[in-house]
Amino acid sequence: MLDLKDEWILPDAVFENPLLKRTLLGLRYYGLLLGETQPYKKLHCFRGTVFTVSMVLFNCTQYVDLWQVWGSVSDMTANAATTLLFTTIIFRIIFYYLHRARFNSIIQVAHEGIERILKDGWSDEKLIVDGNVRYLKRLAVAFWSCALVTANTMCVYSLVQYFMYGGVAGSDPAAESNATQPLNHPAPILRSWYPAPDGRDAHFFEIYFIQLYIMYVGQLIVPSWHMFMVTLMIYGRTECCVLNHRLSFIERYHRDDGAKAGNSHDQVNNAERRALIIDCIKRQSSLVAFTRELEQLTRAAVFLDFVVFSVLLCALLFEASMTTSGVQVFIDICYIATMTTILFLYYWHANEIHVCADQLSMSAYKSDWYRYDRGTNRMLQIFILYSNRPLKMHAFFISMSLDTFLAILRASYSYFTILKQLTD
């Protein structure tokens, strides 16, 4: 069925890593990740292929529907939100298939980094890792809750509307006015499959279960993928925090009992300090390489988000302003919150890596450098000079920072006000 390569398969220990294990479960169930001892690997990959092909076909149908309603602003904006969201996630999945070995490699780098910190046995560094694991858990619960509430409310609302209004368009003015909205009424999205000009709900249940299947595939992959990428960013921040702590309190890492900090104010084991500084240099070099590789793997998708999400948020705002249904307004608000959270997660954590890396030179200065010999100090100076180079992530020419995130939100609101004025 499928020719699996060794670099596509991850060691089982990766799925037990305290930072990675929860975020990898969704991708493993979807069929993107494979474990060493996992049975039926080819069938597992086949399931992921079926899910992906289903999403691609459904997204093509959404674009057909968008073409059919071209010229109707309300119908186009109602269609755009789901269509664009699915487009961005499909792009990410296809990109993953094309670069599967690189993604698996960067996962193993993160796994080995966390394992190295835990095996070193320093309690302060373990506390840093534990704090980031707890932070990731809270973040995952909040994001998954927002995404699941949005998607399931959409599914339930469609079914409730059908039973309330008898399944015939036109039986209720409010229902008719919202009949073409894919977020609360599933029939119009598949109008190219089931044309029914005089009764849009003639094939309601066929359409509903097709969309329900796609919706639950989307609920699985959208939060799983975004939390996976954010977890890699959090690992970068964790590694940077550990490096800052090690530089600031380098005297605590002295293994030589005869030269521990406090025994002598004038002497220091320079050979051991040089070894510690060399280790910090290697860790910093690994952190820069990890961040650059992560940037390479995310920049195309983040740039697509930069282009698309302004239109997506504008469409949701416009739909929320036009609908008369309180439930639909709630769905739109949840949808806006989910999309905004996705953007925020990427730009916030990229900014965190940049801010944390900027502190490395100051952390090195906080050490007891005045006790070192000239050779050790020269090595520390080189480290400080190298640390002054900014470690920023970019999506091509777009800087991944909070300023860019705010610029997207401002652009979305500007598009919304222009569209609102045109329709009024």
Salt bridges, closest charged atoms under 4 A:
ASP65 OD1 - ARG191 NE 2.37
ASP120 OD2 - ARG246 NH2 3.48
ASP120 OD2 - ARG283 NH2 2.85
ASP124 OD2 - HIS245 NE2 3.26
ASP124 OD2 - ARG252 NH1 3.09
GLU125 OE2 - ARG246 NH2 2.95
ASP201 OD2 - HIS185 NE2 3.92
GLU206 OE2 - HIS203 ND1 3.46
GLU239 OE2 - ARG116 NH2 3.12
GLU239 OE2 - ARG283 NH1 3.40
ASP257 OD1 - LYS260 NZ 3.24
GLU272 OE1 - HIS254 ND1 2.94
ASP279 OD2 - ARG246 NH1 2.91
ASP279 OD2 - ARG283 NE 3.06
GLU293 OE2 - ARG102 NE 2.93
GLU295 OE2 - ARG292 NH1 3.69
GLU295 OE2 - HIS394 ND1 3.70
ASP305 OD2 - ARG92 NH2 2.42
GLU352 OE1 - ARG237 NH1 3.07
ASP358 OD2 - HIS354 NE2 3.41
ASP368 OD1 - ARG273 NH1 2.76
ASP368 OD2 - ARG371 NH1 2.96
ASP373 OD2 - ARG274 NH1 3.22
